[in-house]
Structure formats: structure tokens, C-alpha cells
């Protein structure tokens, strides 16, 4: 059940990221979107939170395997 829930969340995340990339085709991802629409500090925070989240996710997978 947890795996199905994780798959659903990952799918929804992928679809929303794809729509964001189509609407704003610039490099930078969360940083570029946050900076453009909210402000430079929000973009900075979004970029670093994205990197931190990916690092924590990789660490969690590495500790399980």
C-alpha cells in the first residue's frame, strides 16, 4: 500500500514538474520559477531545498540498500 501511495505522489510530482517546464522553458527549475514569480530569496530557498531534498532522498535509499 505504501508503495502505491509513493508511486501516486511521484507521478503527480512528475506531471506538475512537466507542466511547469512547458510553461516556463528555462533552465533552473524550482529556482528559476520561484525567482521569476515570487522573488530572489524564494528562488534561492527553493533551489537549495530542492538540492537538499534530493540529497536526503539519495542518502535514505543508500542506507536501505
C-alpha positions as CSV (number, residue, x, y, z in Angstrom):
1,X,0.0,0.0,0.0
2,X,2.8,2.4,0.9
3,X,4.5,1.7,-2.5
4,X,1.3,2.5,-4.3
5,X,0.9,5.8,-2.4
6,X,4.6,6.7,-3.2
7,X,4.0,5.9,-6.8
8,X,1.0,8.1,-6.9
9,X,2.8,11.0,-5.3
10,X,5.8,10.6,-7.6
11,X,3.5,10.5,-10.7
12,X,1.7,13.7,-9.6
13,X,5.0,15.4,-8.9
14,X,6.3,14.4,-12.3
15,X,3.2,15.7,-14.1
16,X,3.3,19.0,-12.2
17,X,7.0,19.4,-12.9
18,X,6.4,18.7,-16.6
19,X,3.7,21.3,-16.8
20,X,5.9,23.9,-15.1
21,X,8.7,23.1,-17.5
22,X,6.4,23.5,-20.5
23,X,5.0,26.8,-19.2
24,X,8.5,28.2,-18.4
25,X,11.1,26.7,-20.7
26,X,14.2,28.0,-18.9
27,X,16.9,26.2,-17.1
28,X,16.9,26.4,-13.3
29,X,13.8,24.5,-12.3
30,X,12.4,25.5,-8.9
31,X,14.9,28.3,-8.5
32,X,14.0,30.0,-11.8
33,X,10.3,29.6,-11.2
34,X,10.5,30.9,-7.6
35,X,12.7,33.8,-8.5
36,X,10.6,34.9,-11.5
37,X,7.2,34.8,-9.8
38,X,7.9,35.3,-6.1
39,X,11.3,36.9,-5.6
40,X,15.0,36.2,-5.5
41,X,15.1,34.9,-1.9
42,X,12.2,32.5,-2.6
43,X,14.0,31.2,-5.7
44,X,17.2,30.8,-3.7
45,X,15.4,28.9,-0.9
46,X,13.5,26.7,-3.5
47,X,16.8,25.8,-5.2
48,X,18.6,24.9,-2.0
49,X,15.6,23.0,-0.7
50,X,15.4,21.0,-3.9
51,X,19.1,20.1,-3.7
52,X,18.8,19.2,0.0
53,X,15.7,17.0,-0.7
54,X,17.4,15.1,-3.5
55,X,20.5,14.6,-1.3
56,X,18.4,13.3,1.6
57,X,16.5,11.1,-0.7
58,X,19.7,9.6,-2.1
59,X,21.0,9.1,1.4
60,X,17.9,7.3,2.5
61,X,18.0,4.9,-0.4
62,X,21.7,4.3,0.1
63,X,21.1,3.4,3.8
64,X,18.5,0.8,2.8
65,X,20.3,-0.9,0.0
